[in-house]
Amino acid sequence: MIIGVLREARPGETRVAATPTTAVALIKLGYAVVVEPGAGASSGFSDDAYVTAGAELGDPLVADIVFGVNAPSPQQLDGLREHATLVSLLSPAFSPELVADLARRPITALAMDAVPRISRAQSLDVLSSMANIAGYRAVVEAAHVFGRFFTGQVTAAGKVPPAKVLVVGAGVAGLAAIGTAGSLGAIVYATDPRPEVADQVKSLGGEYLPVAAADVEVSATGYAKEMSDDYNARAAALYAARIPEMDIVITTALIPGRPAPSLLSAEMVASMQRGSVIVDMAASNGGNVAGTVAGEAVVTENGVTIIGYTDLAGRLPAQSSQLYGTNLVNLMKLMTPGKDGMLVLDFDDVVQRGITVVRDGELTWPPPAVQVSASPATSVTARVVLATKEPMSQGRKFAFVGVGALVLFLLGAASPPSLLGHLTVFALAIVIGYYVIGKVHHALHTPLMSVTNAISGIIVVGALLQVGHGDTVVTVISTIAILLASINVFGGFAVTRRMLAMFSRS
């Protein structure tokens, strides 16, 4: 079968659905690849590069499978052959007219932006691929308009404070923005209705700002859901309190199949300092910020720039095309089980079923729901037990400690003097070993360091018990042992402290 690669008809689109590298991968699967002349020019891929990769230049509309980035134009759709398979970004949830038009044609249409968010479909997830690039580019655009340092600096001419960045929504795009802003030296804050992303935000150097509300829970689909009025009110209060001190705000909130939620009001924007920047990454779906204009950057009366670009991923066209093309290659691998260049559409596969909008002229959208869980479900019984379990009271704690002390006293009273000495060393070794290991920062808590510190602690305890027993040689050796073991313990803490200081921001 032949795969045709379209030259994008949408004005301003810089991406292409296949690069010379991905064309090679498609040919290895048994397909012939035909590229429309000039298709990769805006991405930096010449026609000669495609020919060198093994593709041919020609009319992609005569192919059995047609690749595109965006939905083809009406003229391109009219040129498709019967029973052809179209693969592109179709936005079926927002384009009912396009879906109806596709259903009137004897073709099969697959929407790459409808890939279900499940583990085995991650390699096909175009939305994540593009969101990752867009999150990075959002920070670059903000930095360009901001026109000042992100990182703090101390110079002979004075001190420059670091920029403060707030990222609203910690999905793929948000996490990319957090990592990029943090790598530039900014102080980054982030908020998201899914509490499970707090650790991800922290791992990238950001500070998670929680919104305490009754409907905040672990996501069951991997996407944020539409929140209640109570949550929205609490979130608005958080934004109103924190936004005035922010230099840059990046909003990424999107709900699949719904218009983007409105998060920042005009009053919040007006509270920001002159020269501040907002990047509304949801501009194409209506925007999260009051005053956003899709595709444009506008400046408010108080000097705040609101960037509503809808082509952030396309502003890095070569890498965007490569990642998008790789997503398509992975789809072809899934749908070419024989690696013989023959496309097989399997409706028993939830991934293939989920992206199929039309099959041979038959409307198949919307697909059945795919239940996805980001965490193991907790049974109702377990929740009740956890909710009703009371913490141990102080009285019970003291009682357990008292019983333990009594047992230890009875053992000591009944033990011979030699066993009592060994028992003392054992008890002290446990206590010292616990504190020596417990005080090491978890980031440096390797098994080697744990064992070394524990052994050093035991050496110190044993040597202390041998000092002053009348034998000069034993006392000297014990003193040397105490000195060397102490150097190991305290030196380890000193090195740990210096290493952690290298990663901390003053």
ABEGO torsion letter per residue (X at the ends): XBBBBBBBABBGBABBABBAAAAAAAAAAGBBBBBBBGAAAAAGBBAAAAAAAGBBBEBAAABABBBBABBBBAAAAAABBBGBBBBBBAGAAABAAAAAAAAABBBBBBBAAABBBBAAAAAABAAAAAAAAAAAAAAAAAAAAAGBBABBBBBAAEBBBBBBBBBBEABAAAAAAAAAAAAAGBBBBBBBABAAAAAAAAAAGBBBBBBBBAABBBBAAGBBBBBBAAAAAAAAAAAAAAAAABABBBBABBBBGBBBBBABBAAAAAABBBGBBBBBAAAAAGEABBGBBBGBBBBBAAGBBBBABAAAAAABAAAAAAAAAAAAAAAAAAABAAGAGBBBBBAABAAAAAABABBGGBBAOBBBBBBBBABBBBBAAAAAAAAABBBBBAAAAAAAAAAAAAAAAAAAAABBAAAAAAAAAAAAAAAAAAAAAAABBAAABBAAAAAAAAAAAAAAAAAAAABGAGBAAAAAAAAAAAAAAAAAAAAAAAAAAAAAAAABBX
